[in-house]
Amino acid sequence: MNHISWNTTKKCNLYCKHCYRESGPEKMDDELTTEEGKKLLDEMVKAGMKVIVLSGGEPMIRDDIFELISHAKSRGMTVLMGSNGTLIDKEKAERLKSSGLNAIAISIDSLDPEKHNLFRGSDTAFQKAIEGVNSCIDAGIRVQLNCTITKENLDEIEKIADFASEIGAASSHMLFLVDTGRGKDIKDASLDIKEYKKAINRIIDKDLELDLLVKPTCAPQFKVESLLRGIEPQKNTTRGCIAGISYCSILPNGDVHICPYAPVKVASVREESFDYIWENNEVFNQLRDYKNYKGECGHCRYINICGGCRARAFSSTGDWLEEDPYCLLKEA
């Protein structure tokens, strides 16, 4: 199913250490207006996009966020949001629900409030995020807990998944740090390849144990690891990396990137319609033809189910078609 992320603003009330968009108190001067945003949503539908993820920065900062949700919903899209959760109280959660929001992902990077707050750059981030989570659950919004895995919270994978299950979340996504944006400044916190492999398998094990979906993200190798263990593919998951294939991202100013974590600009929706870009752009068409992939990814027998992380390939080589340096088959 084709889906897309739109960073609706660069402005954020937090200043997270790992932020791929390098968000903070300032917004971009040329962010898309409400009318430009609605036009973009219409073009997404024309391009066959079924799911829209409204993120940031912090999307709740946009005054028109409820209007944008309603517009996307009226066009038949499934509307999701990625948020830090700190600006959502009971009233706003109910308004999100009535506007048509289907689900929301809120970040909890540690169950230790001090560790979470340090990572997110605010002394009250944990408390307010938990309040936001509870408000959304009470309003009847499906909640996904996101956690960015680093060396600092590697020991909490199972605890955070259990917590998600206990509070009634619908899923728990474990995102692996990519060296992009401010993530470059904390690359020493990234897992090495052996830690990465073990973490993926711990997440797979936890998914088998719990009723809710527990999924590695920015970790396409989990598809191969599952296959080699004889485990059925997770429901609601497709190819490991779908950048440019069935997914892309839009920046606050309308620039189109292959994914949020790979700063590869392919076009601008202010210069061409999104549906035209999605159908005709050269970079997207390169990514859709697996014969263009290089290195180990280019001749891997699992190219159809994994594909390697295009953001990690770009971060390490400057070429989005190169092999993913975290290929686990090379470690076997």
GIPELIN-V353761 format. One record per backbone hydrogen bond with DSSP energy under -0.5 kcal/mol. CO is the residue of the C=O (numbers start at 1). NH is the residue of the N-H. Records with the same first field share a line. If there is no record, write none. Layout:
# GIPELIN-V353761
CO->NH + NH
This chain:
# GIPELIN-V353761
2->50 + 51
3->248
4->53
5->7 + 250
6->8 + 55
10->24
11->58
16->19
18->183
19->22 + 182
24->12
28->31
33->37
34->38
35->39
36->40
37->41
38->42
39->43
40->44
41->45
42->46
43->47
44->49
45->48
50->78
51->4
52->54 + 80
53->6 + 55
54->82
55->8
57->56 + 59
58->61
59->62
62->65
64->68
65->69
66->70
67->71
68->72
69->73
70->74
71->75
72->75 + 77
73->76
77->79
78->52 + 80
79->102 + 103
80->54
81->83 + 105
82->59
83->107
85->88
87->89
89->93
90->94
91->95
92->96
93->97
94->98
95->99
96->100 + 101
97->100
102->142
103->81
104->106 + 144
105->83
106->146
111->113
112->115 + 116
113->117
114->118
115->119
116->120
117->121 + 122
119->17
120->15
122->125
124->128
125->129
126->130
127->131
128->132
129->133
130->134
131->135
132->136
133->137
134->138
135->139
136->141
137->140
142->104
143->170 + 171
144->106 + 146
145->173
146->108
147->149 + 175
149->177
150->153 + 154
153->156
154->157
156->160
157->161
158->162
159->163
160->164
161->165
162->166
163->167
164->168 + 169
165->168
170->213
171->145
172->174 + 215
173->147 + 175
174->217
175->149
178->180
180->183
181->184
182->185
183->186
184->187
186->189
187->190
189->151
192->196
193->197
194->198
195->199
196->200
197->201
198->202
199->203
200->204
201->205
202->206
203->207
204->208
205->209
206->210
213->172 + 215
215->174
217->176
219->222
220->223
221->225
222->226
223->227
224->228
225->229
226->231
227->230
234->237
240->242
242->245 + 246 + 247
246->3
247->244
248->5
249->257
250->7
251->254
252->32
254->269
255->251 + 257
256->266 + 267
257->249
258->244
259->262
261->263
262->259 + 264
263->265
264->258
267->256
268->271 + 272
273->277
274->278
275->279
276->280
277->281
281->285
282->286
283->287
284->288
285->289
286->289
288->290
289->292
290->293
294->297 + 298
295->299
296->299
297->300
300->303
302->305 + 306
305->240
306->241
308->310
309->313
310->314
311->315
312->316
313->317 + 319
314->318
319->322
321->294
323->325
324->327
328->331 + 332
329->332
